[in-house]
Amino acid sequence: MYNHNNKFDVDLQYGQEGERWLTWLGTDQAKVEVKTERDTWSDTGNAVFEYSSRGKPSGVAVTEADYWLHIFKEKDQAVMCFMFRVVELKEFLRLVFKHPEKYGARICNGGDENTSSVILLPIAQLYRIGKIYE
């Protein structure tokens, strides 16, 4: 006879492990960089990754975090977010930087007074991070 509770028990355990991981992210042991996009992303469809500012490395290029949390807000309400291991995010962005046309991306200036160098990456491409195929 099939025990219908077995799958529930496994799913419950898996969910609880996820909750413990999320709790760990909120501790001093985890290094998480948080980037919040406000409003413009919903018109452009792009995520912005800064890698230099005023001629010096910045943003994703210098983060020492283990994880990168990218939050998208509309009217001060978070509507979605992506979390990446920084090592995979950096690897992917290097590919995008080398071949922006392949990813529908643009390399340009932005930020305050256009003093930052950024990668504008279609949000749909974020799903490819961690699944890099050249």
N, C-alpha and C positions, 0 to 999 in steps of 0.2 A: 504494500500500500504506500502511496506517495504522501510524504509529509509536506504540506503546504507551508508550514512554518519555517522550513529550512531556508528557503530563499529570503524570507523576511529577516531571519536572524543574520544572514550574510549581508543583506542590504543595510540593516541597522548598524552592524559593526563597521561597514565601509563608511557610512554616513557619520558615525561617531569619530572615526579616524580623521575625516575631513574637518569636523568641528575642532578636534584637538590641534590640527595643523593651523587652522585659522586663528585659534587662540594663541598658538606659538608665534604667529606673525605679529601679534600685538605686544610681544615682549621685547626686552632689550637684547635678547639673544638673536633675534631675526633682524636683518637689515633690509628695510623696504623703502624704496624711493617712490613717492607719490606725485604724479603729474595729473593736474586737473585741467581739462579743456572746457572752456566756457562758450556756449552758444554758437560760435562761428562754425564749428565742425558740422552742425546740422544743416547748414547751407552749403558748405564746400564738400562734405563727405570725407574730409581728410583728418588724419591725426598728425600732430606736429611733434617732431623730435629735434630738439636743439642739440647741437654738438659743439658750437663755439659761440662766444660772445665777446665783442670788442677785441677780436683777434686772439683770444685765449680759449683753450678747450673748456667746455662746460657741459652741463646737462648729462645726456646719456654717455658722452665720451669720458666723463670723469667720475661717474657714480661708483661708489664702492659697495653699493647695496647688492644683496643676493637676489632680490626680487624687485620688479618694476611694476607698479600698479598705475594704470592709465584710466582715469575716471572721466566720463563724458557727462557734462551737465547742461541742462536747459533751464533757464530762469531759476538758477540756484538749486535745482533738483537733480540729483544723480539719476541718469536714466540707463546707463550701462557702464561696465568697466571690464578691462582686460588685465590679467596678471601674467607676467612672463618671468622666467629665470633670466637674469641680466646677461649671462653668458650667451644664451640663445638669441636674445634681442639684439645684442651688439653684433653677433655673427650675421644675422639677417640684415641689419641696417648697413653693414659693410657691403653686402651684395647689392642692396638697393642703391647705395651711393655709387657703386661701379657701373650699374646698369639701370638707371632710374626709369628709362622707357619701358623696360621689361616688366616693371611693377606699376606703371602708371603714376610714378612719383615725380616730384620736382625738387630740385636742390635750389634754394633761394635764400634771400635775406628776409628776416622777419623780427618780431619782438619789438621792444621799445626802441623807437627811432631807427628801426631796421638795422640794428647793430649786431644781431645774432644770425648765425648761419643755421639753417634748419632743413630738415627733410620733411616735405609734405607727402604723406603716404595715404592712399585711399584706405579707409577703415576696413574694407573687405579684405585687404591684404594682411591684416593683423592675424587672420586665421592661419596664415602660412608660417608664422614664427614657430620654431621648434620642429617644422616639417620642411626643411630646406632642401630644395632640389634645384641644381643649377642646370 
